[in-house]
Amino acid sequence: MEQGSAMDIDLDTLTVEAVQAGFRAGTFTAEQLARACFDRIERDNAKFNALIFLNSDAIGDARKIDERRAAGEALGPLAGVPVVIKDPMDMVGFPTTAGWAKLYSKKGGVDLMPERDAPVVARMRRAGAILLGKTNVPILSHTGSHANDSWAGPTINVPMPDRVPGGSSAGTASAVASGMAVLGLAEETGGSIQNPASAQGLVGIKPTIGLVPNAGVVPLSGNRDVVGPIARNVRDAALCLDVLAGYSSEDPKTLASVGRQPEGGYTSALSPDALNGKRIGLYGPGWRAQPLSDEATVLYARVKQELAGLGAVLVDDPFEGSGFADLRKPTPPLEHFDARGLESIPYDLEKYLQRLGKHAPLKTFAEFAEATKDDNVFGPNGVLRYLPSLADFRAALADPSLPPEMPEFVDLKARYMRIFDTVMSTHRLDALVFPQMRCELPPLHGKDIIQETTVGEINIAGLPGIAVPAGYYESGSPFGLIFVGRQWDEAALLGCAYAYEIGAGRQKAAPMLD
């Protein structure tokens, strides 16, 4: 086999474990794998519109990994693994556009060119991952359903092209689902990891807030934003979280994560028996007064049988009578999304812009607002038009140099956490397992959005969630679960998710459609 040639590698099912096995066996090199991914991108990206920028250094980076391996250097599990990066994460050499034409010179805007990588991107580089490029998002990551309004155009759902791909990490999910990459970095403020992962039959980890640094990532809320992986299986996602998690001096809230990470890493609790004896809370009106669709109810009933078959003890609607469901309050004029905690976006953006470096064309929120004033995202027709409804937003807008106090958000978060912890303790629960969505995916270009079950609740409370595939609706639309637990419970949740993945055999093909 000619060195550097693009191999006929099965990119659709490739996992981190399979990549490393291929390297060890000499079946392919990191360079050959990277070339195969770029061939797939050339073939399919025009169809799915997952990637918006390609990294021309990736082949050289892969060659260096091969040289280090040949020299006998011990490399980590992500060394040589092809990865994509969500556009709002700063990556040296590329503008950070956040899906908005106003932040891209080739569409008439200005280029925000970072002088250094975001910490999460830097950590992936240090791990030896091959960064193939950056992925598509909606404007300022404003929706959890699609990327239809991106300057780059819509991203397409790979298993279900006529349905929404999930957002805002739409491009990352489509890149992984289509075999353009093995792993992808995503970010969530309100569903943007769990939604696209579930929408495309993938695994996503929405971490505890403070576990992974989000400095150098265009913010929606410094109080809610979290970075996490999207992958093809639970083990791959856990290996990626090992790289991403931990303290960064650039993000002081990550100090809370010190001592909270498992000594053996996030794969340490992965066991086929991890659900045996675990007490699992089930979805019901005590959590949220929104019922599942008839078909989702049938699919969830099958999941309950599978969980019980794997040794889990199921607890019906443990939040009944707790007052938990009463805390949810969509932000006008929105009907579904609770945006509390986003009041700080003027301050958060100011801090983000300051980090870009002295050559950045926009260094303050005032300059950002001036450069984008003819497309005011906070105005009556803007994508973030709901923010003026939030207490403290106008004060934050008046002086972006000061962080708002946000007493309403802080009180809400405290109430969510108190009730959650009380219910988990009272019922001795190890985890919650819900359908990630209440019904199947809406059409790609309709007005309907993804009807999730945990967005708002776990984002405001800062709780971890693991999205896992669990089959399909009759239409072929993916059906997924979300495993939710206490703060810092990622390792245990990953164990449960892995046991379900292995024991229930959810890696099955979608039903044949006429």
VENZI-V674884 format. One record per residue. N is the residue number from 1. RES is the residue in one letter. D_CENTER is the distance of its C-alpha to the mean C-alpha in whole Angstrom. Layout:
n->N res->RES d_center->D_CENTER
n->N res->RES d_center->D_CENTER
This chain:
n->1 res->M d_center->37
n->2 res->E d_center->37
n->3 res->Q d_center->35
n->4 res->G d_center->32
n->5 res->S d_center->33
n->6 res->A d_center->30
n->7 res->M d_center->30
n->8 res->D d_center->29
n->9 res->I d_center->26
n->10 res->D d_center->25
n->11 res->L d_center->21
n->12 res->D d_center->20
n->13 res->T d_center->20
n->14 res->L d_center->20
n->15 res->T d_center->18
n->16 res->V d_center->18
n->17 res->E d_center->21
n->18 res->A d_center->23
n->19 res->V d_center->22
n->20 res->Q d_center->24
n->21 res->A d_center->27
n->22 res->G d_center->27
n->23 res->F d_center->28
n->24 res->R d_center->30
n->25 res->A d_center->32
n->26 res->G d_center->33
n->27 res->T d_center->31
n->28 res->F d_center->29
n->29 res->T d_center->29
n->30 res->A d_center->25
n->31 res->E d_center->27
n->32 res->Q d_center->28
n->33 res->L d_center->24
n->34 res->A d_center->23
n->35 res->R d_center->26
n->36 res->A d_center->25
n->37 res->C d_center->21
n->38 res->F d_center->23
n->39 res->D d_center->25
n->40 res->R d_center->23
n->41 res->I d_center->21
n->42 res->E d_center->25
n->43 res->R d_center->25
n->44 res->D d_center->22
n->45 res->N d_center->20
n->46 res->A d_center->23
n->47 res->K d_center->22
n->48 res->F d_center->18
n->49 res->N d_center->18
n->50 res->A d_center->15
n->51 res->L d_center->16
n->52 res->I d_center->18
n->53 res->F d_center->19
n->54 res->L d_center->20
n->55 res->N d_center->21
n->56 res->S d_center->25
n->57 res->D d_center->25
n->58 res->A d_center->23
n->59 res->I d_center->26
n->60 res->G d_center->28
n->61 res->D d_center->25
n->62 res->A d_center->25
n->63 res->R d_center->29
n->64 res->K d_center->29
n->65 res->I d_center->27
n->66 res->D d_center->30
n->67 res->E d_center->32
n->68 res->R d_center->31
n->69 res->R d_center->31
n->70 res->A d_center->34
n->71 res->A d_center->35
n->72 res->G d_center->34
n->73 res->E d_center->32
n->74 res->A d_center->29
n->75 res->L d_center->26
n->76 res->G d_center->23
n->77 res->P d_center->21
n->78 res->L d_center->18
n->79 res->A d_center->21
n->80 res->G d_center->22
n->81 res->V d_center->19
n->82 res->P d_center->17
n->83 res->V d_center->14
n->84 res->V d_center->12
n->85 res->I d_center->11
n->86 res->K d_center->9
n->87 res->D d_center->12
n->88 res->P d_center->12
n->89 res->M d_center->12
n->90 res->D d_center->16
n->91 res->M d_center->17
n->92 res->V d_center->21
n->93 res->G d_center->23
n->94 res->F d_center->21
n->95 res->P d_center->21
n->96 res->T d_center->18
n->97 res->T d_center->18
n->98 res->A d_center->15
n->99 res->G d_center->16
n->100 res->W d_center->19
n->101 res->A d_center->23
n->102 res->K d_center->24
n->103 res->L d_center->22
n->104 res->Y d_center->23
n->105 res->S d_center->27
n->106 res->K d_center->27
n->107 res->K d_center->27
n->108 res->G d_center->29
n->109 res->G d_center->27
n->110 res->V d_center->27
n->111 res->D d_center->25
n->112 res->L d_center->23
n->113 res->M d_center->23
n->114 res->P d_center->22
n->115 res->E d_center->24
n->116 res->R d_center->22
n->117 res->D d_center->19
n->118 res->A d_center->16
n->119 res->P d_center->16
n->120 res->V d_center->13
n->121 res->V d_center->14
n->122 res->A d_center->18
n->123 res->R d_center->17
n->124 res->M d_center->15
n->125 res->R d_center->19
n->126 res->R d_center->21
n->127 res->A d_center->19
n->128 res->G d_center->21
n->129 res->A d_center->18
n->130 res->I d_center->19
n->131 res->L d_center->17
n->132 res->L d_center->18
n->133 res->G d_center->17
n->134 res->K d_center->14
n->135 res->T d_center->12
n->136 res->N d_center->13
n->137 res->V d_center->12
n->138 res->P d_center->14
n->139 res->I d_center->16
n->140 res->L d_center->15
n->141 res->S d_center->11
n->142 res->H d_center->14
n->143 res->T d_center->13
n->144 res->G d_center->10
n->145 res->S d_center->12
n->146 res->H d_center->13
n->147 res->A d_center->14
n->148 res->N d_center->18
n->149 res->D d_center->19
n->150 res->S d_center->18
n->151 res->W d_center->21
n->152 res->A d_center->20
n->153 res->G d_center->20
n->154 res->P d_center->18
n->155 res->T d_center->16
n->156 res->I d_center->17
n->157 res->N d_center->15
n->158 res->V d_center->17
n->159 res->P d_center->18
n->160 res->M d_center->19
n->161 res->P d_center->20
n->162 res->D d_center->22
n->163 res->R d_center->19
n->164 res->V d_center->16
n->165 res->P d_center->13
n->166 res->G d_center->10
n->167 res->G d_center->9
n->168 res->S d_center->8
n->169 res->S d_center->6
n->170 res->A d_center->9
n->171 res->G d_center->11
n->172 res->T d_center->8
n->173 res->A d_center->9
n->174 res->S d_center->12
n->175 res->A d_center->13
n->176 res->V d_center->12
n->177 res->A d_center->14
n->178 res->S d_center->17
n->179 res->G d_center->18
n->180 res->M d_center->17
n->181 res->A d_center->15
n->182 res->V d_center->15
n->183 res->L d_center->11
n->184 res->G d_center->9
n->185 res->L d_center->7
n->186 res->A d_center->4
n->187 res->E d_center->4
n->188 res->E d_center->5
n->189 res->T d_center->9
n->190 res->G d_center->10
n->191 res->G d_center->8
n->192 res->S d_center->5
n->193 res->I d_center->2
n->194 res->Q d_center->6
n->195 res->N d_center->8
n->196 res->P d_center->7
n->197 res->A d_center->7
n->198 res->S d_center->10
n->199 res->A d_center->12
n->200 res->Q d_center->12
n->201 res->G d_center->13
n->202 res->L d_center->11
n->203 res->V d_center->9
n->204 res->G d_center->6
n->205 res->I d_center->6
n->206 res->K d_center->6
n->207 res->P d_center->9
n->208 res->T d_center->12
n->209 res->I d_center->13
n->210 res->G d_center->15
n->211 res->L d_center->14
n->212 res->V d_center->12
n->213 res->P d_center->14
n->214 res->N d_center->12
n->215 res->A d_center->16
n->216 res->G d_center->16
n->217 res->V d_center->13
n->218 res->V d_center->14
n->219 res->P d_center->14
n->220 res->L d_center->14
n->221 res->S d_center->15
n->222 res->G d_center->16
n->223 res->N d_center->16
n->224 res->R d_center->13
n->225 res->D d_center->10
n->226 res->V d_center->8
n->227 res->V d_center->6
n->228 res->G d_center->5
n->229 res->P d_center->6
n->230 res->I d_center->6
n->231 res->A d_center->10
n->232 res->R d_center->13
n->233 res->N d_center->14
n->234 res->V d_center->14
n->235 res->R d_center->16
n->236 res->D d_center->14
n->237 res->A d_center->11
n->238 res->A d_center->13
n->239 res->L d_center->15
n->240 res->C d_center->12
n->241 res->L d_center->11
n->242 res->D d_center->15
n->243 res->V d_center->15
n->244 res->L d_center->12
n->245 res->A d_center->14
n->246 res->G d_center->17
n->247 res->Y d_center->19
n->248 res->S d_center->20
n->249 res->S d_center->23
n->250 res->E d_center->21
n->251 res->D d_center->19
n->252 res->P d_center->21
n->253 res->K d_center->19
n->254 res->T d_center->18
n->255 res->L d_center->22
n->256 res->A d_center->21
n->257 res->S d_center->19
n->258 res->V d_center->22
n->259 res->G d_center->24
n->260 res->R d_center->21
n->261 res->Q d_center->19
n->262 res->P d_center->21
n->263 res->E d_center->24
n->264 res->G d_center->23
n->265 res->G d_center->20
n->266 res->Y d_center->17
n->267 res->T d_center->19
n->268 res->S d_center->22
n->269 res->A d_center->22
n->270 res->L d_center->21
n->271 res->S d_center->24
n->272 res->P d_center->25
n->273 res->D d_center->27
n->274 res->A d_center->24
n->275 res->L d_center->24
n->276 res->N d_center->28
n->277 res->G d_center->29
n->278 res->K d_center->26
n->279 res->R d_center->26
n->280 res->I d_center->24
n->281 res->G d_center->23
n->282 res->L d_center->23
n->283 res->Y d_center->22
n->284 res->G d_center->25
n->285 res->P d_center->26
n->286 res->G d_center->26
n->287 res->W d_center->22
n->288 res->R d_center->22
n->289 res->A d_center->25
n->290 res->Q d_center->24
n->291 res->P d_center->25
n->292 res->L d_center->23
n->293 res->S d_center->25
n->294 res->D d_center->28
n->295 res->E d_center->26
n->296 res->A d_center->23
n->297 res->T d_center->25
n->298 res->V d_center->27
n->299 res->L d_center->24
n->300 res->Y d_center->23
n->301 res->A d_center->27
n->302 res->R d_center->26
n->303 res->V d_center->23
n->304 res->K d_center->25
n->305 res->Q d_center->28
n->306 res->E d_center->26
n->307 res->L d_center->25
n->308 res->A d_center->28
n->309 res->G d_center->30
n->310 res->L d_center->27
n->311 res->G d_center->29
n->312 res->A d_center->27
n->313 res->V d_center->29
n->314 res->L d_center->28
n->315 res->V d_center->28
n->316 res->D d_center->28
n->317 res->D d_center->27
n->318 res->P d_center->27
n->319 res->F d_center->26
n->320 res->E d_center->29
n->321 res->G d_center->31
n->322 res->S d_center->29
n->323 res->G d_center->28
n->324 res->F d_center->25
n->325 res->A d_center->24
n->326 res->D d_center->27
n->327 res->L d_center->24
n->328 res->R d_center->22
n->329 res->K d_center->23
n->330 res->P d_center->22
n->331 res->T d_center->22
n->332 res->P d_center->25
n->333 res->P d_center->25
n->334 res->L d_center->22
n->335 res->E d_center->23
n->336 res->H d_center->19
n->337 res->F d_center->17
n->338 res->D d_center->18
n->339 res->A d_center->18
n->340 res->R d_center->20
n->341 res->G d_center->18
n->342 res->L d_center->18
n->343 res->E d_center->22
n->344 res->S d_center->21
n->345 res->I d_center->19
n->346 res->P d_center->23
n->347 res->Y d_center->23
n->348 res->D d_center->20
n->349 res->L d_center->20
n->350 res->E d_center->23
n->351 res->K d_center->22
n->352 res->Y d_center->20
n->353 res->L d_center->23
n->354 res->Q d_center->25
n->355 res->R d_center->23
n->356 res->L d_center->23
n->357 res->G d_center->27
n->358 res->K d_center->30
n->359 res->H d_center->30
n->360 res->A d_center->27
n->361 res->P d_center->29
n->362 res->L d_center->27
n->363 res->K d_center->27
n->364 res->T d_center->27
n->365 res->F d_center->26
n->366 res->A d_center->29
n->367 res->E d_center->29
n->368 res->F d_center->26
n->369 res->A d_center->27
n->370 res->E d_center->30
n->371 res->A d_center->29
n->372 res->T d_center->27
n->373 res->K d_center->30
n->374 res->D d_center->30
n->375 res->D d_center->27
n->376 res->N d_center->26
n->377 res->V d_center->23
n->378 res->F d_center->24
n->379 res->G d_center->27
n->380 res->P d_center->28
n->381 res->N d_center->27
n->382 res->G d_center->24
n->383 res->V d_center->20
n->384 res->L d_center->20
n->385 res->R d_center->24
n->386 res->Y d_center->23
n->387 res->L d_center->22
n->388 res->P d_center->26
n->389 res->S d_center->26
n->390 res->L d_center->25
n->391 res->A d_center->27
n->392 res->D d_center->27
n->393 res->F d_center->26
n->394 res->R d_center->29
n->395 res->A d_center->30
n->396 res->A d_center->27
n->397 res->L d_center->28
n->398 res->A d_center->31
n->399 res->D d_center->31
n->400 res->P d_center->27
n->401 res->S d_center->29
n->402 res->L d_center->29
n->403 res->P d_center->26
n->404 res->P d_center->26
n->405 res->E d_center->27
n->406 res->M d_center->25
n->407 res->P d_center->27
n->408 res->E d_center->26
n->409 res->F d_center->23
n->410 res->V d_center->24
n->411 res->D d_center->26
n->412 res->L d_center->23
n->413 res->K d_center->21
n->414 res->A d_center->24
n->415 res->R d_center->25
n->416 res->Y d_center->22
n->417 res->M d_center->22
n->418 res->R d_center->26
n->419 res->I d_center->26
n->420 res->F d_center->23
n->421 res->D d_center->24
n->422 res->T d_center->28
n->423 res->V d_center->27
n->424 res->M d_center->25
n->425 res->S d_center->28
n->426 res->T d_center->31
n->427 res->H d_center->29
n->428 res->R d_center->29
n->429 res->L d_center->25
n->430 res->D d_center->23
n->431 res->A d_center->20
n->432 res->L d_center->19
n->433 res->V d_center->18
n->434 res->F d_center->18
n->435 res->P d_center->17
n->436 res->Q d_center->13
n->437 res->M d_center->15
n->438 res->R d_center->19
n->439 res->C d_center->20
n->440 res->E d_center->19
n->441 res->L d_center->18
n->442 res->P d_center->20
n->443 res->P d_center->21
n->444 res->L d_center->20
n->445 res->H d_center->22
n->446 res->G d_center->23
n->447 res->K d_center->23
n->448 res->D d_center->21
n->449 res->I d_center->17
n->450 res->I d_center->15
n->451 res->Q d_center->17
n->452 res->E d_center->14
n->453 res->T d_center->16
n->454 res->T d_center->14
n->455 res->V d_center->12
n->456 res->G d_center->15
n->457 res->E d_center->16
n->458 res->I d_center->13
n->459 res->N d_center->12
n->460 res->I d_center->16
n->461 res->A d_center->17
n->462 res->G d_center->14
n->463 res->L d_center->14
n->464 res->P d_center->11
n->465 res->G d_center->10
n->466 res->I d_center->10
n->467 res->A d_center->10
n->468 res->V d_center->12
n->469 res->P d_center->15
n->470 res->A d_center->18
n->471 res->G d_center->20
n->472 res->Y d_center->21
n->473 res->Y d_center->23
n->474 res->E d_center->26
n->475 res->S d_center->25
n->476 res->G d_center->23
n->477 res->S d_center->19
n->478 res->P d_center->17
n->479 res->F d_center->17
n->480 res->G d_center->14
n->481 res->L d_center->15
n->482 res->I d_center->13
n->483 res->F d_center->14
n->484 res->V d_center->15
n->485 res->G d_center->17
n->486 res->R d_center->18
n->487 res->Q d_center->17
n->488 res->W d_center->17
n->489 res->D d_center->17
n->490 res->E d_center->14
n->491 res->A d_center->17
n->492 res->A d_center->19
n->493 res->L d_center->16
n->494 res->L d_center->15
n->495 res->G d_center->19
n->496 res->C d_center->19
n->497 res->A d_center->16
n->498 res->Y d_center->18
n->499 res->A d_center->21
n->500 res->Y d_center->20
n->501 res->E d_center->19
n->502 res->I d_center->22
n->503 res->G d_center->25
n->504 res->A d_center->24
n->505 res->G d_center->23
n->506 res->R d_center->20
n->507 res->Q d_center->20
n->508 res->K d_center->23
n->509 res->A d_center->23
n->510 res->A d_center->23
n->511 res->P d_center->26
n->512 res->M d_center->29
n->513 res->L d_center->29
n->514 res->D d_center->32
